[in-house]
């Protein structure tokens, strides 16, 4: 799976610091609450939460239901610089 989400500049600055392995792990483990089987995401967009986490929004590749995933980059990279 190779997905590059559409991210705000602040979120992208953190995304590019994640390892490829870490990205694939995150993107491949997004569970869909609608069909309860879909793992993954398409048409992913994302932004940075003030606490430094990347929040991804997108759609289930199987049923098209909305999915959301918080990536805990705040824990490893600290709070967002633009929200001191
Ligand atoms: Zn689904």
PDB file of the backbone (N, CA, C, O) and the ligand in Angstrom, with CONECT records:
HET     ZN  A 101       1
ATOM      1  N   UNK A   1       0.853  -1.186   0.000  1.00  0.00           N
ATOM      2  CA  UNK A   1       0.000   0.000   0.000  1.00  0.00           C
ATOM      3  C   UNK A   1       0.888   1.234   0.000  1.00  0.00           C
ATOM      4  O   UNK A   1       1.805   1.346   0.814  1.00  0.00           O
ATOM      5  N   UNK A   2       0.622   2.143  -0.895  1.00  0.00           N
ATOM      6  CA  UNK A   2       1.382   3.382  -0.899  1.00  0.00           C
ATOM      7  C   UNK A   2       0.422   4.548  -1.044  1.00  0.00           C
ATOM      8  O   UNK A   2      -0.051   4.846  -2.141  1.00  0.00           O
ATOM      9  N   UNK A   3       0.144   5.194   0.054  1.00  0.00           N
ATOM     10  CA  UNK A   3      -0.801   6.305   0.063  1.00  0.00           C
ATOM     11  C   UNK A   3      -0.087   7.536   0.591  1.00  0.00           C
ATOM     12  O   UNK A   3       0.610   7.480   1.603  1.00  0.00           O
ATOM     13  N   UNK A   4      -0.266   8.630  -0.096  1.00  0.00           N
ATOM     14  CA  UNK A   4       0.212   9.899   0.451  1.00  0.00           C
ATOM     15  C   UNK A   4      -1.014  10.754   0.748  1.00  0.00           C
ATOM     16  O   UNK A   4      -1.673  11.234  -0.174  1.00  0.00           O
ATOM     17  N   UNK A   5      -1.322  10.946   2.015  1.00  0.00           N
ATOM     18  CA  UNK A   5      -2.495  11.740   2.336  1.00  0.00           C
ATOM     19  C   UNK A   5      -2.289  13.218   2.021  1.00  0.00           C
ATOM     20  O   UNK A   5      -1.161  13.712   2.001  1.00  0.00           O
ATOM     21  N   UNK A   6      -3.379  13.901   1.778  1.00  0.00           N
ATOM     22  CA  UNK A   6      -3.351  15.346   1.576  1.00  0.00           C
ATOM     23  C   UNK A   6      -3.381  16.015   2.938  1.00  0.00           C
ATOM     24  O   UNK A   6      -4.400  15.997   3.628  1.00  0.00           O
ATOM     25  N   UNK A   7      -2.260  16.603   3.318  1.00  0.00           N
ATOM     26  CA  UNK A   7      -2.141  17.130   4.671  1.00  0.00           C
ATOM     27  C   UNK A   7      -1.901  18.632   4.665  1.00  0.00           C
ATOM     28  O   UNK A   7      -1.373  19.190   3.703  1.00  0.00           O
ATOM     29  N   UNK A   8      -2.299  19.275   5.756  1.00  0.00           N
ATOM     30  CA  UNK A   8      -1.924  20.673   5.943  1.00  0.00           C
ATOM     31  C   UNK A   8      -0.410  20.721   6.107  1.00  0.00           C
ATOM     32  O   UNK A   8       0.197  19.724   6.499  1.00  0.00           O
ATOM     33  N   UNK A   9       0.215  21.872   5.811  1.00  0.00           N
ATOM     34  CA  UNK A   9       1.678  21.952   5.928  1.00  0.00           C
ATOM     35  C   UNK A   9       2.187  21.526   7.299  1.00  0.00           C
ATOM     36  O   UNK A   9       3.216  20.858   7.401  1.00  0.00           O
ATOM     37  N   UNK A  10       1.474  21.907   8.349  1.00  0.00           N
ATOM     38  CA  UNK A  10       1.922  21.551   9.699  1.00  0.00           C
ATOM     39  C   UNK A  10       1.873  20.040   9.908  1.00  0.00           C
ATOM     40  O   UNK A  10       2.785  19.459  10.498  1.00  0.00           O
ATOM     41  N   UNK A  11       0.819  19.414   9.429  1.00  0.00           N
ATOM     42  CA  UNK A  11       0.703  17.964   9.582  1.00  0.00           C
ATOM     43  C   UNK A  11       1.724  17.254   8.702  1.00  0.00           C
ATOM     44  O   UNK A  11       2.294  16.237   9.096  1.00  0.00           O
ATOM     45  N   UNK A  12       1.955  17.802   7.495  1.00  0.00           N
ATOM     46  CA  UNK A  12       2.916  17.185   6.582  1.00  0.00           C
ATOM     47  C   UNK A  12       4.323  17.227   7.147  1.00  0.00           C
ATOM     48  O   UNK A  12       5.104  16.298   6.940  1.00  0.00           O
ATOM     49  N   UNK A  13       4.653  18.294   7.857  1.00  0.00           N
ATOM     50  CA  UNK A  13       5.997  18.410   8.416  1.00  0.00           C
ATOM     51  C   UNK A  13       6.267  17.293   9.411  1.00  0.00           C
ATOM     52  O   UNK A  13       7.416  16.910   9.628  1.00  0.00           O
ATOM     53  N   UNK A  14       5.206  16.773  10.013  1.00  0.00           N
ATOM     54  CA  UNK A  14       5.385  15.642  10.933  1.00  0.00           C
ATOM     55  C   UNK A  14       5.300  14.312  10.200  1.00  0.00           C
ATOM     56  O   UNK A  14       6.017  13.363  10.519  1.00  0.00           O
ATOM     57  N   UNK A  15       4.411  14.260   9.213  1.00  0.00           N
ATOM     58  CA  UNK A  15       4.231  13.030   8.439  1.00  0.00           C
ATOM     59  C   UNK A  15       5.545  12.593   7.807  1.00  0.00           C
ATOM     60  O   UNK A  15       5.887  11.411   7.815  1.00  0.00           O
ATOM     61  N   UNK A  16       6.289  13.573   7.253  1.00  0.00           N
ATOM     62  CA  UNK A  16       7.524  13.222   6.552  1.00  0.00           C
ATOM     63  C   UNK A  16       8.614  12.781   7.527  1.00  0.00           C
ATOM     64  O   UNK A  16       9.631  12.227   7.111  1.00  0.00           O
ATOM     65  N   UNK A  17       8.409  13.022   8.806  1.00  0.00           N
ATOM     66  CA  UNK A  17       9.392  12.564   9.795  1.00  0.00           C
ATOM     67  C   UNK A  17       9.083  11.162  10.295  1.00  0.00           C
ATOM     68  O   UNK A  17       9.874  10.585  11.040  1.00  0.00           O
ATOM     69  N   UNK A  18       7.946  10.608   9.897  1.00  0.00           N
ATOM     70  CA  UNK A  18       7.623   9.230  10.281  1.00  0.00           C
ATOM     71  C   UNK A  18       8.347   8.266   9.349  1.00  0.00           C
ATOM     72  O   UNK A  18       8.625   8.601   8.197  1.00  0.00           O
ATOM     73  N   UNK A  19       8.647   7.090   9.839  1.00  0.00           N
ATOM     74  CA  UNK A  19       9.282   6.092   8.988  1.00  0.00           C
ATOM     75  C   UNK A  19       8.240   5.514   8.030  1.00  0.00           C
ATOM     76  O   UNK A  19       7.042   5.552   8.309  1.00  0.00           O
ATOM     77  N   UNK A  20       8.707   4.978   6.900  1.00  0.00           N
ATOM     78  CA  UNK A  20       7.794   4.347   5.948  1.00  0.00           C
ATOM     79  C   UNK A  20       7.040   3.208   6.622  1.00  0.00           C
ATOM     80  O   UNK A  20       5.854   2.991   6.377  1.00  0.00           O
ATOM     81  N   UNK A  21       7.756   2.494   7.471  1.00  0.00           N
ATOM     82  CA  UNK A  21       7.142   1.382   8.191  1.00  0.00           C
ATOM     83  C   UNK A  21       6.017   1.879   9.098  1.00  0.00           C
ATOM     84  O   UNK A  21       4.942   1.282   9.163  1.00  0.00           O
ATOM     85  N   UNK A  22       6.282   2.967   9.785  1.00  0.00           N
ATOM     86  CA  UNK A  22       5.283   3.547  10.671  1.00  0.00           C
ATOM     87  C   UNK A  22       4.058   4.027   9.912  1.00  0.00           C
ATOM     88  O   UNK A  22       2.929   3.852  10.370  1.00  0.00           O
ATOM     89  N   UNK A  23       4.280   4.632   8.750  1.00  0.00           N
ATOM     90  CA  UNK A  23       3.162   5.106   7.929  1.00  0.00           C
ATOM     91  C   UNK A  23       2.301   3.944   7.467  1.00  0.00           C
ATOM     92  O   UNK A  23       1.074   3.992   7.556  1.00  0.00           O
ATOM     93  N   UNK A  24       2.953   2.899   6.972  1.00  0.00           N
ATOM     94  CA  UNK A  24       2.193   1.752   6.470  1.00  0.00           C
ATOM     95  C   UNK A  24       1.422   1.070   7.582  1.00  0.00           C
ATOM     96  O   UNK A  24       0.301   0.600   7.385  1.00  0.00           O
ATOM     97  N   UNK A  25       2.036   1.025   8.749  1.00  0.00           N
ATOM     98  CA  UNK A  25       1.379   0.412   9.902  1.00  0.00           C
ATOM     99  C   UNK A  25       0.098   1.176  10.240  1.00  0.00           C
ATOM    100  O   UNK A  25      -0.950   0.581  10.490  1.00  0.00           O
ATOM    101  N   UNK A  26       0.205   2.495  10.242  1.00  0.00           N
ATOM    102  CA  UNK A  26      -0.955   3.332  10.562  1.00  0.00           C
ATOM    103  C   UNK A  26      -2.029   3.203   9.486  1.00  0.00           C
ATOM    104  O   UNK A  26      -3.200   2.965   9.781  1.00  0.00           O
ATOM    105  N   UNK A  27      -1.607   3.365   8.237  1.00  0.00           N
ATOM    106  CA  UNK A  27      -2.586   3.391   7.145  1.00  0.00           C
ATOM    107  C   UNK A  27      -3.247   2.035   6.929  1.00  0.00           C
ATOM    108  O   UNK A  27      -4.387   1.955   6.471  1.00  0.00           O
ATOM    109  N   UNK A  28      -2.526   0.979   7.260  1.00  0.00           N
ATOM    110  CA  UNK A  28      -3.077  -0.351   7.044  1.00  0.00           C
ATOM    111  C   UNK A  28      -3.910  -0.867   8.197  1.00  0.00           C
ATOM    112  O   UNK A  28      -4.473  -1.959   8.118  1.00  0.00           O
ATOM    113  N   UNK A  29      -3.996  -0.089   9.275  1.00  0.00           N
ATOM    114  CA  UNK A  29      -4.704  -0.594  10.447  1.00  0.00           C
ATOM    115  C   UNK A  29      -5.882   0.306  10.822  1.00  0.00           C
ATOM    116  O   UNK A  29      -6.312   0.340  11.975  1.00  0.00           O
ATOM    117  N   UNK A  30      -6.390   1.027   9.832  1.00  0.00           N
ATOM    118  CA  UNK A  30      -7.554   1.883  10.088  1.00  0.00           C
ATOM    119  C   UNK A  30      -8.813   1.052   9.915  1.00  0.00           C
ATOM    120  O   UNK A  30      -9.109   0.541   8.835  1.00  0.00           O
ATOM    121  N   UNK A  31      -9.535   0.936  11.005  1.00  0.00           N
ATOM    122  CA  UNK A  31     -10.703   0.059  11.036  1.00  0.00           C
ATOM    123  C   UNK A  31     -11.960   0.853  10.706  1.00  0.00           C
ATOM    124  O   UNK A  31     -12.137   1.976  11.176  1.00  0.00           O
ATOM    125  N   UNK A  32     -12.826   0.261   9.896  1.00  0.00           N
ATOM    126  CA  UNK A  32     -14.070   0.931   9.514  1.00  0.00           C
ATOM    127  C   UNK A  32     -15.202   0.514  10.443  1.00  0.00           C
ATOM    128  O   UNK A  32     -15.487  -0.674  10.593  1.00  0.00           O
ATOM    129  N   UNK A  33     -15.845   1.495  11.063  1.00  0.00           N
ATOM    130  CA  UNK A  33     -16.950   1.203  11.964  1.00  0.00           C
ATOM    131  C   UNK A  33     -18.248   0.919  11.228  1.00  0.00           C
ATOM    132  O   UNK A  33     -19.195   0.405  11.824  1.00  0.00           O
ATOM    133  N   UNK A  34     -18.307   1.244   9.945  1.00  0.00           N
ATOM    134  CA  UNK A  34     -19.544   1.038   9.192  1.00  0.00           C
ATOM    135  C   UNK A  34     -19.692  -0.408   8.740  1.00  0.00           C
ATOM    136  O   UNK A  34     -20.712  -1.040   9.013  1.00  0.00           O
ATOM    137  N   UNK A  35     -18.689  -0.935   8.057  1.00  0.00           N
ATOM    138  CA  UNK A  35     -18.792  -2.309   7.553  1.00  0.00           C
ATOM    139  C   UNK A  35     -18.077  -3.288   8.479  1.00  0.00           C
ATOM    140  O   UNK A  35     -18.233  -4.501   8.340  1.00  0.00           O
ATOM    141  N   UNK A  36     -17.287  -2.765   9.429  1.00  0.00           N
ATOM    142  CA  UNK A  36     -16.590  -3.570  10.420  1.00  0.00           C
ATOM    143  C   UNK A  36     -15.622  -4.581   9.836  1.00  0.00           C
ATOM    144  O   UNK A  36     -15.232  -5.535  10.508  1.00  0.00           O
ATOM    145  N   UNK A  37     -15.234  -4.376   8.593  1.00  0.00           N
ATOM    146  CA  UNK A  37     -14.219  -5.256   8.019  1.00  0.00           C
ATOM    147  C   UNK A  37     -13.097  -4.446   7.365  1.00  0.00           C
ATOM    148  O   UNK A  37     -11.943  -4.874   7.365  1.00  0.00           O
ATOM    149  N   UNK A  38     -13.425  -3.299   6.820  1.00  0.00           N
ATOM    150  CA  UNK A  38     -12.446  -2.549   6.041  1.00  0.00           C
ATOM    151  C   UNK A  38     -11.249  -2.130   6.862  1.00  0.00           C
ATOM    152  O   UNK A  38     -11.397  -1.559   7.943  1.00  0.00           O
ATOM    153  N   UNK A  39     -10.087  -2.407   6.363  1.00  0.00           N
ATOM    154  CA  UNK A  39      -8.860  -1.935   6.998  1.00  0.00           C
ATOM    155  C   UNK A  39      -8.116  -1.118   5.966  1.00  0.00           C
ATOM    156  O   UNK A  39      -7.711  -1.631   4.923  1.00  0.00           O
ATOM    157  N   UNK A  40      -7.944   0.136   6.257  1.00  0.00           N
ATOM    158  CA  UNK A  40      -7.263   1.004   5.312  1.00  0.00           C
ATOM    159  C   UNK A  40      -8.017   2.293   5.151  1.00  0.00           C
ATOM    160  O   UNK A  40      -8.993   2.554   5.854  1.00  0.00           O
ATOM    161  N   UNK A  41      -7.556   3.100   4.217  1.00  0.00           N
ATOM    162  CA  UNK A  41      -8.170   4.411   4.023  1.00  0.00           C
ATOM    163  C   UNK A  41      -7.920   4.847   2.592  1.00  0.00           C
ATOM    164  O   UNK A  41      -6.871   4.552   2.019  1.00  0.00           O
ATOM    165  N   UNK A  42      -8.885   5.550   2.017  1.00  0.00           N
ATOM    166  CA  UNK A  42      -8.636   6.177   0.715  1.00  0.00           C
ATOM    167  C   UNK A  42      -9.084   7.631   0.779  1.00  0.00           C
ATOM    168  O   UNK A  42      -9.850   8.023   1.659  1.00  0.00           O
ATOM    169  N   UNK A  43      -8.592   8.425  -0.171  1.00  0.00           N
ATOM    170  CA  UNK A  43      -8.859   9.866  -0.186  1.00  0.00           C
ATOM    171  C   UNK A  43      -8.542  10.488   1.164  1.00  0.00           C
ATOM    172  O   UNK A  43      -9.320  11.276   1.703  1.00  0.00           O
ATOM    173  N   UNK A  44      -7.400  10.124   1.692  1.00  0.00           N
ATOM    174  CA  UNK A  44      -7.048  10.587   3.038  1.00  0.00           C
ATOM    175  C   UNK A  44      -6.627  12.053   3.040  1.00  0.00           C
ATOM    176  O   UNK A  44      -5.836  12.493   2.205  1.00  0.00           O
ATOM    177  N   UNK A  45      -7.171  12.789   3.989  1.00  0.00           N
ATOM    178  CA  UNK A  45      -6.728  14.148   4.253  1.00  0.00           C
ATOM    179  C   UNK A  45      -6.395  14.230   5.735  1.00  0.00           C
ATOM    180  O   UNK A  45      -6.803  13.365   6.510  1.00  0.00           O
ATOM    181  N   UNK A  46      -5.667  15.248   6.132  1.00  0.00           N
ATOM    182  CA  UNK A  46      -5.323  15.313   7.541  1.00  0.00           C
ATOM    183  C   UNK A  46      -4.865  16.683   7.966  1.00  0.00           C
ATOM    184  O   UNK A  46      -4.480  17.525   7.155  1.00  0.00           O
ATOM    185  N   UNK A  47      -4.922  16.877   9.270  1.00  0.00           N
ATOM    186  CA  UNK A  47      -4.481  18.135   9.853  1.00  0.00           C
ATOM    187  C   UNK A  47      -3.789  17.840  11.177  1.00  0.00           C
ATOM    188  O   UNK A  47      -3.817  16.719  11.684  1.00  0.00           O
ATOM    189  N   UNK A  48      -3.175  18.869  11.711  1.00  0.00           N
ATOM    190  CA  UNK A  48      -2.452  18.692  12.967  1.00  0.00           C
ATOM    191  C   UNK A  48      -3.293  19.187  14.133  1.00  0.00           C
ATOM    192  O   UNK A  48      -3.816  20.301  14.116  1.00  0.00           O
ATOM    193  N   UNK A  49      -3.410  18.351  15.126  1.00  0.00           N
ATOM    194  CA  UNK A  49      -4.117  18.711  16.350  1.00  0.00           C
ATOM    195  C   UNK A  49      -3.189  19.571  17.207  1.00  0.00           C
ATOM    196  O   UNK A  49      -1.974  19.375  17.172  1.00  0.00           O
ATOM    197  N   UNK A  50      -3.735  20.525  17.980  1.00  0.00           N
ATOM    198  CA  UNK A  50      -2.865  21.357  18.830  1.00  0.00           C
ATOM    199  C   UNK A  50      -1.923  20.560  19.725  1.00  0.00           C
ATOM    200  O   UNK A  50      -0.837  21.036  20.058  1.00  0.00           O
ATOM    201  N   UNK A  51      -2.316  19.377  20.111  1.00  0.00           N
ATOM    202  CA  UNK A  51      -1.443  18.561  20.957  1.00  0.00           C
ATOM    203  C   UNK A  51      -0.372  17.831  20.161  1.00  0.00           C
ATOM    204  O   UNK A  51       0.416  17.069  20.721  1.00  0.00           O
ATOM    205  N   UNK A  52      -0.346  18.066  18.856  1.00  0.00           N
ATOM    206  CA  UNK A  52       0.734  17.522  18.051  1.00  0.00           C
ATOM    207  C   UNK A  52       0.415  16.232  17.323  1.00  0.00           C
ATOM    208  O   UNK A  52       1.258  15.704  16.598  1.00  0.00           O
ATOM    209  N   UNK A  53      -0.779  15.723  17.504  1.00  0.00           N
ATOM    210  CA  UNK A  53      -1.157  14.509  16.794  1.00  0.00           C
ATOM    211  C   UNK A  53      -1.665  14.846  15.390  1.00  0.00           C
ATOM    212  O   UNK A  53      -2.299  15.879  15.174  1.00  0.00           O
ATOM    213  N   UNK A  54      -1.373  13.951  14.441  1.00  0.00           N
ATOM    214  CA  UNK A  54      -1.951  14.094  13.108  1.00  0.00           C
ATOM    215  C   UNK A  54      -3.313  13.402  13.117  1.00  0.00           C
ATOM    216  O   UNK A  54      -3.435  12.258  13.555  1.00  0.00           O
ATOM    217  N   UNK A  55      -4.328  14.102  12.634  1.00  0.00           N
ATOM    218  CA  UNK A  55      -5.643  13.499  12.546  1.00  0.00           C
ATOM    219  C   UNK A  55      -5.958  13.277  11.074  1.00  0.00           C
ATOM    220  O   UNK A  55      -6.014  14.221  10.286  1.00  0.00           O
ATOM    221  N   UNK A  56      -6.161  12.017  10.716  1.00  0.00           N
ATOM    222  CA  UNK A  56      -6.453  11.654   9.331  1.00  0.00           C
ATOM    223  C   UNK A  56      -7.949  11.409   9.164  1.00  0.00           C
ATOM    224  O   UNK A  56      -8.593  10.768   9.994  1.00  0.00           O
ATOM    225  N   UNK A  57      -8.476  11.937   8.070  1.00  0.00           N
ATOM    226  CA  UNK A  57      -9.863  11.659   7.705  1.00  0.00           C
ATOM    227  C   UNK A  57      -9.858  11.040   6.320  1.00  0.00           C
ATOM    228  O   UNK A  57      -9.026  11.378   5.479  1.00  0.00           O
ATOM    229  N   UNK A  58     -10.792  10.133   6.091  1.00  0.00           N
ATOM    230  CA  UNK A  58     -10.875   9.540   4.767  1.00  0.00           C
ATOM    231  C   UNK A  58     -12.049   8.591   4.693  1.00  0.00           C
ATOM    232  O   UNK A  58     -12.999   8.677   5.471  1.00  0.00           O
ATOM    233  N   UNK A  59     -11.958   7.682   3.734  1.00  0.00           N
ATOM    234  CA  UNK A  59     -13.070   6.777   3.488  1.00  0.00           C
ATOM    235  C   UNK A  59     -12.595   5.336   3.439  1.00  0.00           C
ATOM    236  O   UNK A  59     -11.480   5.038   3.013  1.00  0.00           O
ATOM    237  N   UNK A  60     -13.465   4.465   3.881  1.00  0.00           N
ATOM    238  CA  UNK A  60     -13.176   3.035   3.881  1.00  0.00           C
ATOM    239  C   UNK A  60     -13.023   2.541   2.447  1.00  0.00           C
ATOM    240  O   UNK A  60     -13.872   2.827   1.603  1.00  0.00           O
ATOM    241  N   UNK A  61     -11.953   1.803   2.160  1.00  0.00           N
ATOM    242  CA  UNK A  61     -11.755   1.307   0.797  1.00  0.00           C
ATOM    243  C   UNK A  61     -12.797   0.268   0.391  1.00  0.00           C
ATOM    244  O   UNK A  61     -12.990   0.031  -0.802  1.00  0.00           O
ATOM    245  N   UNK A  62     -13.456  -0.342   1.333  1.00  0.00           N
ATOM    246  CA  UNK A  62     -14.449  -1.375   1.028  1.00  0.00           C
ATOM    247  C   UNK A  62     -15.843  -0.808   0.837  1.00  0.00           C
ATOM    248  O   UNK A  62     -16.459  -1.026  -0.206  1.00  0.00           O
ATOM    249  N   UNK A  63     -16.357  -0.076   1.838  1.00  0.00           N
ATOM    250  CA  UNK A  63     -17.752   0.365   1.785  1.00  0.00           C
ATOM    251  C   UNK A  63     -17.896   1.860   1.557  1.00  0.00           C
ATOM    252  O   UNK A  63     -19.005   2.334   1.308  1.00  0.00           O
ATOM    253  N   UNK A  64     -16.810   2.614   1.635  1.00  0.00           N
ATOM    254  CA  UNK A  64     -16.904   4.054   1.416  1.00  0.00           C
ATOM    255  C   UNK A  64     -17.339   4.835   2.638  1.00  0.00           C
ATOM    256  O   UNK A  64     -17.524   6.050   2.565  1.00  0.00           O
ATOM    257  N   UNK A  65     -17.504   4.151   3.764  1.00  0.00           N
ATOM    258  CA  UNK A  65     -17.882   4.843   4.996  1.00  0.00           C
ATOM    259  C   UNK A  65     -16.764   5.741   5.483  1.00  0.00           C
ATOM    260  O   UNK A  65     -15.593   5.518   5.175  1.00  0.00           O
ATOM    261  N   UNK A  66     -17.131   6.753   6.242  1.00  0.00           N
ATOM    262  CA  UNK A  66     -16.128   7.685   6.754  1.00  0.00           C
ATOM    263  C   UNK A  66     -15.290   7.029   7.841  1.00  0.00           C
ATOM    264  O   UNK A  66     -15.820   6.368   8.734  1.00  0.00           O
ATOM    265  N   UNK A  67     -13.992   7.217   7.760  1.00  0.00           N
ATOM    266  CA  UNK A  67     -13.104   6.725   8.803  1.00  0.00           C
ATOM    267  C   UNK A  67     -12.199   7.863   9.264  1.00  0.00           C
ATOM    268  O   UNK A  67     -12.006   8.848   8.551  1.00  0.00           O
ATOM    269  N   UNK A  68     -11.662   7.717  10.435  1.00  0.00           N
ATOM    270  CA  UNK A  68     -10.845   8.749  11.060  1.00  0.00           C
ATOM    271  C   UNK A  68      -9.783   8.046  11.881  1.00  0.00           C
ATOM    272  O   UNK A  68     -10.033   6.994  12.470  1.00  0.00           O
ATOM    273  N   UNK A  69      -8.595   8.632  11.916  1.00  0.00           N
ATOM    274  CA  UNK A  69      -7.532   7.989  12.672  1.00  0.00           C
ATOM    275  C   UNK A  69      -6.616   9.054  13.273  1.00  0.00           C
ATOM    276  O   UNK A  69      -6.164   9.966  12.580  1.00  0.00           O
ATOM    277  N   UNK A  70      -6.360   8.925  14.534  1.00  0.00           N
ATOM    278  CA  UNK A  70      -5.425   9.835  15.189  1.00  0.00           C
ATOM    279  C   UNK A  70      -4.066   9.153  15.250  1.00  0.00           C
ATOM    280  O   UNK A  70      -3.949   8.031  15.743  1.00  0.00           O
ATOM    281  N   UNK A  71      -3.053   9.824  14.754  1.00  0.00           N
ATOM    282  CA  UNK A  71      -1.689   9.299  14.821  1.00  0.00           C
ATOM    283  C   UNK A  71      -0.978  10.021  15.962  1.00  0.00           C
ATOM    284  O   UNK A  71      -0.919  11.251  15.989  1.00  0.00           O
ATOM    285  N   UNK A  72      -0.452   9.262  16.881  1.00  0.00           N
ATOM    286  CA  UNK A  72       0.090   9.841  18.109  1.00  0.00           C
ATOM    287  C   UNK A  72       1.422  10.529  17.963  1.00  0.00           C
ATOM    288  O   UNK A  72       2.339  10.271  18.743  1.00  0.00           O
ATOM    289  N   UNK A  73       1.552  11.408  16.974  1.00  0.00           N
ATOM    290  CA  UNK A  73       2.827  12.096  16.786  1.00  0.00           C
ATOM    291  C   UNK A  73       3.074  13.118  17.892  1.00  0.00           C
ATOM    292  O   UNK A  73       4.214  13.538  18.092  1.00  0.00           O
ATOM    293  N   UNK A  74       2.035  13.526  18.613  1.00  0.00           N
ATOM    294  CA  UNK A  74       2.235  14.448  19.723  1.00  0.00           C
ATOM    295  C   UNK A  74       3.073  13.819  20.812  1.00  0.00           C
ATOM    296  O   UNK A  74       3.835  14.495  21.504  1.00  0.00           O
ATOM    297  N   UNK A  75       2.921  12.524  20.953  1.00  0.00           N
ATOM    298  CA  UNK A  75       3.641  11.806  21.995  1.00  0.00           C
ATOM    299  C   UNK A  75       5.136  11.729  21.689  1.00  0.00           C
ATOM    300  O   UNK A  75       5.974  11.857  22.582  1.00  0.00           O
ATOM    301  N   UNK A  76       5.455  11.517  20.411  1.00  0.00           N
ATOM    302  CA  UNK A  76       6.854  11.338  20.043  1.00  0.00           C
ATOM    303  C   UNK A  76       7.517  12.646  19.617  1.00  0.00           C
ATOM    304  O   UNK A  76       8.731  12.794  19.761  1.00  0.00           O
ATOM    305  N   UNK A  77       6.740  13.594  19.096  1.00  0.00           N
ATOM    306  CA  UNK A  77       7.337  14.815  18.544  1.00  0.00           C
ATOM    307  C   UNK A  77       6.947  16.066  19.323  1.00  0.00           C
ATOM    308  O   UNK A  77       7.414  17.156  18.994  1.00  0.00           O
ATOM    309  N   UNK A  78       6.121  15.942  20.325  1.00  0.00           N
ATOM    310  CA  UNK A  78       5.746  17.101  21.127  1.00  0.00           C
ATOM    311  C   UNK A  78       4.558  17.857  20.562  1.00  0.00           C
ATOM    312  O   UNK A  78       4.016  17.505  19.515  1.00  0.00           O
ATOM    313  N   UNK A  79       4.168  18.895  21.272  1.00  0.00           N
ATOM    314  CA  UNK A  79       3.022  19.681  20.847  1.00  0.00           C
ATOM    315  C   UNK A  79       3.333  20.452  19.582  1.00  0.00           C
ATOM    316  O   UNK A  79       4.492  20.649  19.219  1.00  0.00           O
ATOM    317  N   UNK A  80       2.271  20.885  18.918  1.00  0.00           N
ATOM    318  CA  UNK A  80       2.449  21.644  17.684  1.00  0.00           C
ATOM    319  C   UNK A  80       3.069  23.008  17.978  1.00  0.00           C
ATOM    320  O   UNK A  80       2.659  23.697  18.912  1.00  0.00           O
ATOM    321  N   UNK A  81       4.062  23.393  17.169  1.00  0.00           N
ATOM    322  CA  UNK A  81       4.780  24.642  17.408  1.00  0.00           C
ATOM    323  C   UNK A  81       3.862  25.851  17.267  1.00  0.00           C
ATOM    324  O   UNK A  81       4.035  26.859  17.951  1.00  0.00           O
ATOM    325  N   UNK A  82       2.894  25.739  16.381  1.00  0.00           N
ATOM    326  CA  UNK A  82       2.070  26.923  16.134  1.00  0.00           C
ATOM    327  C   UNK A  82       0.951  27.091  17.153  1.00  0.00           C
ATOM    328  O   UNK A  82       0.152  28.024  17.070  1.00  0.00           O
ATOM    329  N   UNK A  83       0.907  26.160  18.129  1.00  0.00           N
ATOM    330  CA  UNK A  83      -0.061  26.297  19.218  1.00  0.00           C
ATOM    331  C   UNK A  83       0.699  26.206  20.543  1.00  0.00           C
ATOM    332  O   UNK A  83       0.565  25.215  21.260  1.00  0.00           O
ATOM    333  N   UNK A  84       1.479  27.209  20.870  1.00  0.00           N
ATOM    334  CA  UNK A  84       2.333  27.112  22.059  1.00  0.00           C
ATOM    335  C   UNK A  84       1.523  27.059  23.360  1.00  0.00           C
ATOM    336  O   UNK A  84       2.101  26.977  24.444  1.00  0.00           O
TER     337      UNK A  84
HETATM  338 ZN    ZN A 101     -16.231   0.006   5.547  1.00  0.00          ZN
END
